[in-house]
Amino acid sequence: MIGLISATAAGASARDRLATAWPGRTRVYDGPVREAVERAFAECDQLVCFLATGATVRLLAPLLTDKSTDPGVVCVDEAGRYAVSLLGGHGGGANSLATEVGSALSATPVITTATDATGIPGLDTLGLPFEGAVATVTRAMLDGAPVTLRADTVWPLPPLPPNVAGGVAGGVAGGVPLAPGTVRPDATLLVSDRVVPLGPADVVLRPPSLVVGVGASRGVGVDEVYGLVVDVLRDAGLSALSVGELATVDAKADEPGIVGAAAELGVPVRTYPADVLASVDVPNPSDAPLAAVGTPSVAEAAALAAAGRGGELLVPKRKSSPQGRPAMATCAVVRRAPRGRLAVVGLGPGARDLVTPRAVAELRRASVLVGLDQYVDQIRDLLRPGTRVIESGLGREEERARTAVAEARAGHAVALIGSGDAGVYAMASPALAEAADDIEVVGVPGVTAALAAAAILGAPLGHDHVSISLSDLHTPWEVIERRVRAAAEADIVVTFYNPRSRGRDWQLPKALALLAEHRTGTTPVGVVRNASRPDGTSHLTTLARIDPTTVDMMTVVTVGNTATREIAGRMVTPRGYRWQSEGAR
């Protein structure tokens, strides 16, 4: 919940605008300001104070306890010009809140956190548990001092600055395995699920790489399950912070001891049917679970099933050892193979303000960017320092798709970019044809050329519409012609992509002729080139008057249906098949 506090009429007006914009997310605190701040600080996750920063600091100072638990605080000035991230920029989410408030109130977000200002990812913002000297290592990263990276495996982290150098044990050149030893004099960033000695300038990030499989008898206690898991991890030299989930059989989904142990660890419980677990090859099958729940293995089989392809059994099944009675719990530990991340990002039609915030976030999250060289140039300034860019020219789409998937399979966070929407005549199709379930895939929608052109033309896509590419480089013309005929006969609005190039100058006239067999020559046709870009052009013509020689590959051509009209210089297709009144004609 976000607490809103104001002291003046102007502040209350801005406060109420924010409350209206975010229903359900905010709570207004009235009354004397000091009391309102104290109540909001105790009850809310975040605060937006429509007060001077100095006054807010004085009110908050007696309330502060710990940066990991204090709420994030944003201040908005009396004129509503600035949203200042005052307290808890990372841990309290004030930096992102300031950006949101700025967007809602048309204010400028003011963020002074050094990592955010320089584009370097904060180690406490990566979504991974961490231990060690975060401030010391972060300062070294910011100062350009050497920071040694040591990782057991590649993990899909955001790009790190060039002064963070090292590698992966047993993998990347320069990588040095993590091992007990002397304290390192330089700052070190470790990525590991193992317990390692930390020096005064070391930080270890804990990836969720471990799956703990648990089997239990009915009525087992939380203490027995949790104690067993903790003991097994400790004896194996593994960190409990890297446990991503507990796994068990469906029959134990509601077992209080297992559910309670997962709550203690702060992880979810994943369950599997007995027949699925029975099909998993394990080193230590047993007759007891087979008789009880229908599978010869629960702990080992569930952990291996949850870890997926490439999972490594680190700790075979081990029983609990309560004093004076038989063991009621077993557990096993599996390390999942690194799982990279591929974001397929649509950049929109070219205008920077049509690149979505989600696309920008994915670009800044990716440590590897793959794309067409001209598209990379459009967004190069949005990338974080240290992003590795793999770019190539036209005609190499399949190669880029294979490269992006390969980088994700290597464990990296990858962004594969395309214009418009990446799933519309763009990179999503070839990439997903290459990708298997061994990587995470995220799609980021973008504004397509058809939509950008339609917004310029008016409302040509007001009813059923279809997009057809006239390029026969990947699709035989016979197939394209059959689709155009179908659209013509069905009276559907058509947007033509890739309508005409120097080597393909006859397809557009042929397609227009096919449509003309079912539509009159007065049917509106919109021609838009470089939609949304500074050099963009558009004009409205008709099916009989369009000049195909004015069209090129940077153009989309939208042909209306029999109900489409030109109204006040705009192309409009009604939501119904018929105009509702003579006055609309």
C-alpha positions as CSV (number, residue, x, y, z in Angstrom):
1,M,0.0,0.0,0.0
2,I,1.2,3.5,-0.8
3,G,0.5,6.2,1.8
4,L,-0.3,9.7,0.5
5,I,0.4,12.7,2.8
6,S,-0.1,16.4,2.0
7,A,-0.1,19.7,4.0
8,T,-1.5,22.3,1.6
9,A,-4.4,22.7,-0.8
10,A,-2.1,22.4,-3.8
11,G,-0.5,19.3,-2.4
12,A,-3.9,17.8,-1.6
13,S,-5.0,18.4,-5.3
14,A,-2.0,16.5,-6.6
15,R,-2.5,13.9,-3.9
16,D,-6.1,13.3,-5.0
17,R,-5.0,13.1,-8.7
18,L,-2.6,10.3,-7.8
19,A,-5.2,8.5,-5.6
20,T,-7.6,8.6,-8.6
21,A,-5.0,7.3,-11.0
22,W,-4.1,4.4,-8.7
23,P,-7.3,3.1,-7.2
24,G,-6.6,0.3,-4.7
25,R,-2.9,1.0,-4.5
26,T,-3.1,4.1,-2.3
27,R,-4.4,5.3,1.0
28,V,-4.8,9.0,1.9
29,Y,-3.7,10.0,5.4
30,D,-5.4,13.2,6.7
31,G,-4.9,15.1,9.9
32,P,-1.8,16.8,11.4
33,V,1.1,16.1,9.1
34,R,3.5,14.6,11.7
35,E,0.9,12.1,12.9
36,A,-0.1,11.3,9.3
37,V,3.6,10.5,8.4
38,E,4.0,8.4,11.5
39,R,0.9,6.3,10.8
40,A,1.7,5.9,7.1
41,F,5.3,5.0,7.9
42,A,4.1,2.2,10.2
43,E,1.3,0.9,7.9
44,C,2.5,1.3,4.3
45,D,5.2,-0.2,2.1
46,Q,5.8,3.2,0.4
47,L,5.0,6.8,1.0
48,V,4.4,9.8,-1.4
49,C,4.7,13.0,0.6
50,F,3.5,16.2,-1.1
51,L,5.9,18.2,1.1
52,A,9.3,19.9,1.0
53,T,12.2,17.4,1.2
54,G,13.7,19.1,4.2
55,A,10.4,19.0,6.1
56,T,10.0,15.3,5.2
57,V,13.5,14.4,6.3
58,R,12.9,16.0,9.7
59,L,9.6,14.1,10.1
60,L,11.1,10.8,9.0
61,A,14.4,10.9,10.9
62,P,13.1,9.6,14.3
63,L,11.2,6.8,12.5
64,L,14.1,5.2,10.6
65,T,15.3,1.8,11.7
66,D,16.9,-0.3,8.8
67,K,17.1,0.3,5.1
68,S,16.0,-3.3,4.4
69,T,12.7,-2.7,6.2
70,D,11.9,1.0,6.1
71,P,9.4,2.0,3.4
72,G,10.5,3.8,0.2
73,V,9.6,7.5,0.3
74,V,9.0,9.9,-2.6
75,C,8.6,13.7,-2.2
76,V,6.6,15.8,-4.7
77,D,7.1,19.6,-4.6
78,E,4.3,22.1,-4.1
79,A,4.1,22.9,-7.9
80,G,4.1,19.2,-8.8
81,R,7.2,19.6,-11.0
82,Y,9.4,17.0,-9.5
83,A,9.1,13.5,-7.9
84,V,12.1,13.1,-5.7
85,S,13.2,9.6,-4.6
86,L,14.1,10.5,-1.0
87,L,14.4,7.2,0.9
88,G,14.8,3.5,0.1
89,G,15.6,4.0,-3.6
90,H,16.4,0.3,-4.1
91,G,15.2,-1.7,-1.2
92,G,12.0,0.4,-0.7
93,G,11.4,0.8,-4.4
94,A,11.4,4.6,-4.2
95,N,13.3,5.0,-7.5
96,S,10.8,3.1,-9.5
97,L,8.0,4.8,-7.6
98,A,9.4,8.2,-8.4
99,T,9.3,7.3,-12.1
100,E,5.7,6.1,-11.8
101,V,4.6,9.2,-9.9
102,G,6.3,11.4,-12.5
103,S,4.4,9.6,-15.3
104,A,1.1,9.9,-13.5
105,L,1.5,13.6,-12.5
106,S,3.6,14.8,-15.5
107,A,6.5,15.5,-13.1
108,T,10.2,14.9,-13.6
109,P,11.5,12.0,-11.5
110,V,14.7,12.9,-9.6
111,I,16.8,9.9,-8.8
112,T,20.2,10.4,-7.2
113,T,21.2,6.8,-6.5
114,A,24.7,6.4,-8.1
115,T,24.0,3.1,-9.8
116,D,20.8,4.4,-11.4
117,A,22.4,7.7,-12.4
118,T,25.3,5.9,-14.2
119,G,23.3,3.0,-15.7
120,I,25.1,0.4,-13.6
121,P,22.8,-2.3,-12.1
122,G,22.6,-2.1,-8.3
123,L,23.6,-5.4,-6.8
124,D,20.6,-5.2,-4.5
125,T,18.2,-4.7,-7.4
126,L,18.9,-8.0,-9.3
127,G,16.2,-10.0,-7.6
128,L,18.7,-12.4,-6.1
129,P,19.5,-12.9,-2.4
130,F,23.0,-11.6,-1.5
131,E,25.5,-11.6,1.3
132,G,28.6,-9.5,1.9
133,A,29.9,-6.0,1.4
134,V,27.4,-4.7,-1.1
135,A,28.3,-1.0,-0.5
136,T,32.1,-1.7,-0.9
137,V,31.8,-3.7,-4.1
138,T,29.2,-1.3,-5.6
139,R,31.6,1.6,-4.8
140,A,34.4,-0.2,-6.7
141,M,32.1,-0.8,-9.7
142,L,31.2,2.9,-9.7
143,D,34.8,4.1,-9.3
144,G,36.1,1.8,-12.2
145,A,38.3,-0.1,-9.8
146,P,39.0,-3.8,-10.6
147,V,36.2,-6.1,-9.5
148,T,36.8,-9.8,-10.0
149,L,33.8,-11.8,-11.1
150,R,33.8,-15.5,-10.0
151,A,30.8,-17.7,-10.9
152,D,30.1,-21.4,-10.7
153,T,27.9,-21.1,-13.8
154,V,26.6,-18.4,-16.1
155,W,23.4,-16.8,-14.8
156,P,21.2,-14.4,-16.7
157,L,22.4,-11.2,-15.0
158,P,22.2,-7.7,-16.4
159,P,25.3,-6.3,-18.1
160,L,28.1,-5.4,-15.7
161,P,30.6,-2.6,-16.4
162,P,33.9,-3.4,-18.0
163,N,35.9,-3.2,-14.8
164,V,34.0,-6.3,-13.6
165,A,36.0,-9.1,-15.2
166,G,36.4,-12.8,-14.6
167,G,34.5,-15.8,-15.7
168,V,32.8,-19.1,-15.0
169,A,34.5,-22.0,-13.3
170,G,35.3,-24.6,-15.9
171,G,33.7,-22.6,-18.7
172,V,34.8,-19.1,-19.7
173,A,38.5,-18.3,-20.2
174,G,39.8,-16.6,-17.1
175,G,37.3,-18.2,-14.8
176,V,38.7,-19.4,-11.5
177,P,36.7,-21.9,-9.5
178,L,35.3,-20.8,-6.1
179,A,37.3,-22.5,-3.4
180,P,38.2,-21.9,0.3
181,G,41.3,-19.8,0.6
182,T,42.9,-16.6,1.6
183,V,41.0,-13.4,1.8
184,R,41.1,-11.5,-1.6
185,P,42.5,-8.0,-1.4
186,D,40.4,-6.7,-4.4
187,A,36.7,-6.4,-4.6
188,T,35.1,-9.6,-5.7
189,L,31.6,-10.4,-7.0
190,L,30.7,-14.1,-6.6
191,V,27.8,-15.9,-8.1
192,S,27.4,-19.2,-6.4
193,D,25.0,-21.5,-4.5
194,R,27.9,-22.8,-2.4
195,V,29.0,-21.6,1.0
196,V,32.3,-19.6,0.4
197,P,34.5,-17.5,2.6
198,L,33.9,-13.8,2.1
199,G,36.5,-11.1,2.6
200,P,35.8,-7.5,3.5
201,A,35.3,-6.5,-0.1
202,D,33.3,-9.5,-1.3
203,V,29.7,-10.0,-2.3
204,V,28.0,-13.3,-3.2
205,L,24.8,-13.4,-5.2
206,R,22.7,-16.5,-4.6
207,P,20.9,-17.7,-7.8
208,P,17.9,-20.0,-7.2
209,S,19.8,-23.0,-8.6
210,L,18.9,-25.6,-6.0
211,V,15.8,-27.8,-5.8
212,V,15.2,-29.8,-2.7
213,G,13.0,-32.9,-3.1
214,V,11.2,-33.9,0.1
215,G,9.4,-37.1,1.0
216,A,7.5,-37.5,4.3
217,S,5.3,-39.7,6.3
218,R,1.8,-38.4,7.2
219,G,1.9,-36.1,10.3
220,V,5.6,-35.2,10.0
221,G,6.4,-32.0,11.9
222,V,7.7,-28.8,10.4
223,D,10.8,-28.9,12.6
224,E,11.8,-32.4,11.3
225,V,11.5,-31.4,7.6
226,Y,13.1,-28.0,8.0
227,G,15.9,-29.3,10.2
228,L,16.7,-32.1,7.7
229,V,16.9,-29.6,4.8
230,V,19.1,-27.2,6.7
231,D,21.4,-30.0,7.9
232,V,21.7,-31.5,4.4
233,L,22.5,-28.2,2.8
234,R,25.0,-27.3,5.5
235,D,26.8,-30.6,5.3
236,A,27.0,-30.3,1.5
237,G,28.4,-26.8,1.7
238,L,25.3,-25.3,0.0
239,S,23.5,-22.1,0.8
240,A,19.8,-22.2,1.8
241,L,19.4,-18.8,0.0
242,S,19.9,-20.6,-3.3
243,V,17.0,-23.0,-2.8
244,G,14.3,-22.1,-5.4
245,E,11.6,-24.6,-4.3
246,L,10.7,-27.7,-2.5
247,A,9.4,-30.6,-4.6
248,T,7.3,-33.6,-3.6
249,V,4.5,-35.9,-4.7
250,D,0.9,-34.7,-5.2
251,A,-0.2,-36.8,-2.3
252,K,1.9,-34.6,0.0
253,A,0.8,-31.3,-1.4
254,D,-1.0,-30.3,1.8
255,E,1.3,-32.0,4.3
256,P,1.7,-29.4,7.0
257,G,5.3,-30.3,7.7
258,I,6.4,-29.8,4.1
259,V,4.3,-26.7,3.6
260,G,5.6,-25.2,6.8
261,A,9.2,-26.0,6.0
262,A,8.8,-24.3,2.6
263,A,7.4,-21.2,4.4
264,E,10.4,-21.2,6.7
265,L,12.7,-21.2,3.6
266,G,10.5,-18.7,1.8
267,V,10.0,-20.9,-1.3
268,P,7.1,-22.5,-3.0
269,V,6.2,-26.2,-3.1
270,R,5.9,-27.9,-6.4
271,T,4.2,-31.3,-6.7
272,Y,4.0,-34.1,-9.3
273,P,1.7,-37.1,-9.8
274,A,3.1,-40.4,-8.6
275,D,3.2,-41.9,-12.1
276,V,5.4,-39.0,-13.3
277,L,7.9,-39.5,-10.4
278,A,7.8,-43.3,-11.0
279,S,9.2,-42.6,-14.5
280,V,12.2,-40.7,-13.3
281,D,15.4,-42.8,-13.1
282,V,16.9,-42.4,-9.6
283,P,19.9,-44.1,-7.8
284,N,18.0,-45.0,-4.6
285,P,14.5,-46.4,-5.3
286,S,12.6,-47.9,-2.3
287,D,9.6,-50.1,-1.7
288,A,8.2,-48.0,1.1
289,P,7.2,-44.9,-1.0
290,L,6.0,-47.2,-3.7
291,A,3.6,-48.9,-1.3
292,A,2.6,-45.6,0.3
293,V,2.1,-43.2,-2.6
294,G,2.7,-45.2,-5.8
295,T,6.3,-44.3,-6.7
296,P,9.6,-45.9,-5.7
297,S,11.1,-42.4,-5.2
298,V,9.8,-39.1,-3.9
299,A,12.7,-37.0,-2.8
300,E,15.2,-37.8,-5.5
301,A,12.6,-38.1,-8.3
302,A,10.8,-34.9,-7.4
303,A,14.0,-32.9,-7.2
304,L,15.2,-34.2,-10.6
305,A,11.8,-33.6,-12.2
306,A,11.6,-30.0,-10.9
307,A,15.2,-29.3,-12.0
308,G,14.5,-30.3,-15.5
309,R,16.9,-31.1,-18.3
310,G,20.5,-31.2,-17.1
311,G,19.7,-31.3,-13.4
312,E,22.7,-32.7,-11.3
313,L,22.0,-34.7,-8.2
314,L,24.2,-33.2,-5.6
315,V,22.9,-34.9,-2.5
316,P,21.2,-38.3,-2.8
317,K,18.3,-39.2,-0.6
318,R,19.0,-38.7,3.1
319,K,16.7,-39.5,6.0
320,S,16.0,-37.4,9.0
321,S,17.4,-38.6,12.3
322,P,15.0,-37.7,15.2
323,Q,16.0,-39.2,18.5
324,G,13.9,-42.0,19.9
325,R,11.6,-42.7,16.9
326,P,11.8,-43.7,13.2
327,A,12.6,-41.1,10.6
328,M,9.6,-39.4,9.0
329,A,11.3,-37.3,6.3
330,T,13.7,-37.7,3.5
331,C,15.3,-35.1,1.2
332,A,17.6,-34.9,-1.8
333,V,19.2,-31.9,-3.5
334,V,19.5,-31.2,-7.2
335,R,21.3,-28.3,-9.0
336,R,19.4,-27.2,-12.0
337,A,21.3,-26.4,-15.2
338,P,21.7,-22.7,-15.9
339,R,18.6,-21.4,-17.6
340,G,19.2,-18.4,-19.8
341,R,16.6,-15.8,-20.7
342,L,15.5,-14.7,-24.2
343,A,13.4,-11.5,-24.5
344,V,12.0,-11.0,-28.0
345,V,11.5,-7.2,-28.1
346,G,9.4,-5.2,-30.5
347,L,10.7,-1.7,-30.9
348,G,7.7,-0.2,-32.6
349,P,7.7,1.6,-35.9
350,G,10.7,3.9,-35.3
351,A,9.6,6.8,-33.1
352,R,11.3,6.8,-29.7
353,D,8.0,7.6,-27.9
354,L,6.4,4.5,-29.3
355,V,9.1,2.2,-27.7
356,T,7.2,0.8,-24.8
357,P,8.5,1.1,-21.2
358,R,8.5,-2.7,-21.0
359,A,10.7,-2.8,-24.1
360,V,13.1,-0.3,-22.5
361,A,13.2,-2.4,-19.3
362,E,14.1,-5.5,-21.3
363,L,16.8,-3.7,-23.2
364,R,18.4,-2.5,-20.0
365,R,18.1,-6.0,-18.4
366,A,19.9,-7.8,-21.2
367,S,23.6,-8.5,-21.1
368,V,23.5,-9.5,-24.8
369,L,21.7,-7.7,-27.5
370,V,21.1,-9.2,-30.9
371,G,19.6,-7.3,-33.8
372,L,19.7,-5.8,-37.2
373,D,22.4,-3.1,-37.3
374,Q,20.0,-0.2,-38.2
375,Y,17.6,-1.2,-35.4
376,V,20.5,-1.4,-32.9
377,D,21.5,2.2,-33.9
378,Q,18.0,3.3,-32.9
379,I,18.2,2.2,-29.3
380,R,22.0,2.0,-28.6
381,D,21.7,4.9,-26.1
382,L,19.2,2.9,-24.0
383,L,21.7,0.1,-23.3
384,R,23.5,-0.2,-20.0
385,P,27.3,0.1,-20.0
386,G,28.9,-3.3,-20.7
387,T,26.1,-4.7,-22.9
388,R,27.5,-7.0,-25.6
389,V,26.0,-6.2,-28.9
390,I,25.8,-8.7,-31.8
391,E,24.5,-7.0,-34.9
392,S,24.3,-7.9,-38.6
393,G,22.7,-6.7,-41.8
394,L,19.6,-7.4,-43.9
395,G,19.0,-10.9,-45.0
396,R,20.6,-12.6,-41.9
397,E,17.4,-13.0,-39.9
398,E,17.8,-16.7,-39.3
399,E,21.4,-16.3,-38.3
400,R,20.4,-13.7,-35.7
401,A,17.7,-16.0,-34.4
402,R,20.1,-18.9,-34.0
403,T,22.7,-16.6,-32.3
404,A,20.2,-15.2,-29.8
405,V,19.0,-18.7,-28.8
406,A,22.6,-19.9,-28.5
407,E,23.5,-17.1,-26.2
408,A,20.4,-17.7,-24.0
409,R,21.3,-21.4,-23.9
410,A,24.7,-20.4,-22.6
411,G,22.9,-18.8,-19.6
412,H,22.9,-15.2,-20.6
413,A,20.1,-12.6,-20.5
414,V,19.5,-11.9,-24.2
415,A,17.3,-9.3,-26.0
416,L,16.5,-10.0,-29.7
417,I,15.1,-6.9,-31.2
418,G,12.8,-6.3,-34.2
419,S,10.8,-3.4,-35.6
420,G,7.1,-3.0,-34.9
421,D,5.9,-6.0,-33.0
422,A,8.6,-8.8,-33.0
423,G,5.9,-11.4,-33.6
424,V,4.6,-9.7,-36.8
425,Y,6.8,-10.4,-39.8
426,A,9.8,-10.1,-37.5
427,M,12.2,-12.1,-35.3
428,A,9.9,-14.0,-32.9
429,S,9.0,-16.7,-35.4
430,P,12.5,-17.8,-36.4
431,A,13.7,-17.5,-32.8
432,L,11.0,-19.6,-31.3
433,A,11.4,-22.1,-34.1
434,E,15.0,-22.6,-32.7
435,A,14.2,-22.4,-29.0
436,A,13.4,-25.4,-26.8
437,D,12.1,-25.5,-23.2
438,D,15.7,-25.2,-21.9
439,I,15.5,-21.4,-21.9
440,E,13.0,-18.8,-20.6
441,V,11.4,-16.9,-23.4
442,V,9.6,-13.6,-22.9
443,G,7.7,-11.7,-25.6
444,V,7.5,-7.9,-25.5
445,P,4.8,-6.5,-27.8
446,G,5.4,-3.4,-29.9
447,V,3.4,-1.1,-32.0
448,T,3.2,-2.6,-35.5
449,A,3.6,-0.7,-38.8
450,A,-0.1,-1.5,-39.6
451,L,-1.2,0.1,-36.3
452,A,1.1,3.1,-36.6
453,A,-0.1,3.7,-40.2
454,A,-3.7,3.3,-39.2
455,A,-3.4,5.9,-36.5
456,I,-2.1,8.4,-39.1
457,L,-4.8,7.5,-41.6
458,G,-7.7,7.7,-39.2
459,A,-9.5,4.5,-38.3
460,P,-9.2,2.1,-41.3
461,L,-9.0,-1.0,-39.1
462,G,-12.3,-0.4,-37.3
463,H,-13.6,-3.8,-38.3
464,D,-12.1,-7.1,-39.4
465,H,-8.7,-6.7,-41.0
466,V,-5.8,-8.7,-42.2
467,S,-2.1,-8.1,-42.9
468,I,-0.5,-9.7,-45.9
469,S,3.1,-9.6,-46.9
470,L,3.7,-9.3,-50.7
471,S,7.3,-10.5,-50.5
472,D,7.7,-13.9,-52.2
473,L,11.2,-14.4,-50.8
474,H,9.8,-16.8,-48.1
475,T,6.3,-17.5,-49.4
476,P,5.4,-18.7,-53.0
477,W,3.4,-16.1,-54.9
478,E,0.7,-18.7,-55.5
479,V,0.1,-18.8,-51.7
480,I,0.1,-15.0,-51.4
481,E,-2.4,-14.7,-54.3
482,R,-4.7,-17.2,-52.7
483,R,-4.7,-15.2,-49.5
484,V,-5.3,-11.9,-51.3
485,R,-8.3,-13.5,-53.2
486,A,-9.7,-14.8,-49.9
487,A,-9.5,-11.4,-48.3
488,A,-11.1,-9.8,-51.3
489,E,-14.0,-12.2,-51.4
490,A,-14.5,-11.8,-47.6
491,D,-14.6,-8.0,-47.8
492,I,-11.8,-7.6,-45.2
493,V,-9.7,-4.5,-44.9
494,V,-6.1,-5.4,-46.0
495,T,-2.8,-3.9,-45.0
496,F,0.0,-4.9,-47.4
497,Y,3.5,-5.2,-45.9
498,N,6.7,-5.4,-48.1
499,P,4.5,-4.1,-51.0
500,R,7.2,-3.2,-53.6
501,S,10.9,-3.2,-54.1
502,R,13.2,-2.6,-57.0
503,G,13.3,-6.3,-57.7
504,R,9.6,-6.9,-57.0
505,D,7.5,-4.3,-58.9
506,W,4.6,-6.3,-60.2
507,Q,3.1,-7.9,-57.0
508,L,1.4,-4.8,-55.7
509,P,-0.4,-4.0,-59.0
510,K,-1.5,-7.6,-59.2
511,A,-2.8,-7.7,-55.6
512,L,-4.7,-4.4,-56.1
513,A,-6.3,-5.9,-59.2
514,L,-7.4,-8.9,-57.3
515,L,-9.1,-6.6,-54.7
516,A,-10.7,-4.5,-57.5
517,E,-12.6,-7.6,-58.6
518,H,-14.7,-7.3,-55.4
519,R,-14.5,-3.5,-54.6
520,T,-15.2,-0.3,-56.4
521,G,-12.6,2.0,-57.7
522,T,-13.6,4.6,-55.1
523,T,-12.6,2.3,-52.2
524,P,-10.2,4.4,-50.0
525,V,-6.6,3.4,-49.9
526,G,-4.1,4.8,-47.4
527,V,-0.4,4.9,-48.3
528,V,2.0,5.6,-45.4
529,R,5.8,5.6,-45.6
530,N,8.0,5.6,-42.5
531,A,5.1,5.8,-40.1
532,S,5.8,7.8,-37.0
533,R,9.3,8.8,-38.1
534,P,10.4,12.4,-38.8
535,D,10.6,11.8,-42.5
536,G,7.3,10.0,-42.6
537,T,4.7,10.7,-45.3
538,S,1.1,9.7,-45.9
539,H,-1.7,10.3,-48.3
540,L,-5.2,9.0,-49.0
541,T,-6.1,7.8,-52.5
542,T,-8.5,5.3,-54.0
543,L,-8.2,1.8,-55.5
544,A,-8.5,3.3,-59.0
545,R,-6.1,6.1,-58.5
546,I,-3.2,4.6,-56.4
547,D,0.2,4.9,-58.1
548,P,2.2,1.8,-57.2
549,T,5.5,3.5,-58.3
550,T,5.2,5.7,-55.2
551,V,5.4,2.7,-52.9
552,D,8.6,1.1,-51.6
553,M,9.6,-1.3,-48.8
554,M,9.3,1.4,-46.1
555,T,5.6,1.8,-47.0
556,V,2.5,0.0,-45.8
557,V,-0.6,0.2,-48.0
558,T,-4.1,-0.2,-46.4
559,V,-7.0,-0.9,-48.6
560,G,-10.5,-0.4,-47.2
561,N,-13.5,-2.7,-47.5
562,T,-16.8,-1.9,-49.1
563,A,-17.9,0.1,-46.0
564,T,-14.8,2.2,-45.6
565,R,-15.2,5.9,-46.3
566,E,-13.2,9.1,-46.4
567,I,-14.5,11.5,-43.8
568,A,-12.9,14.9,-43.4
569,G,-9.7,13.7,-45.0
570,R,-9.6,10.6,-42.8
571,M,-10.0,6.9,-43.7
572,V,-12.7,5.3,-41.5
573,T,-14.1,1.8,-41.4
574,P,-17.2,1.5,-39.3
575,R,-17.4,-1.0,-36.4
576,G,-20.6,-2.4,-38.0
577,Y,-21.0,-3.6,-41.6
578,R,-23.4,-0.8,-42.4
579,W,-23.3,2.9,-41.7
580,Q,-26.0,3.7,-39.1
581,S,-27.3,6.9,-40.7
582,E,-27.3,8.7,-44.0
583,G,-25.5,11.6,-42.2
584,A,-22.4,9.4,-41.9
585,R,-22.0,8.9,-45.6
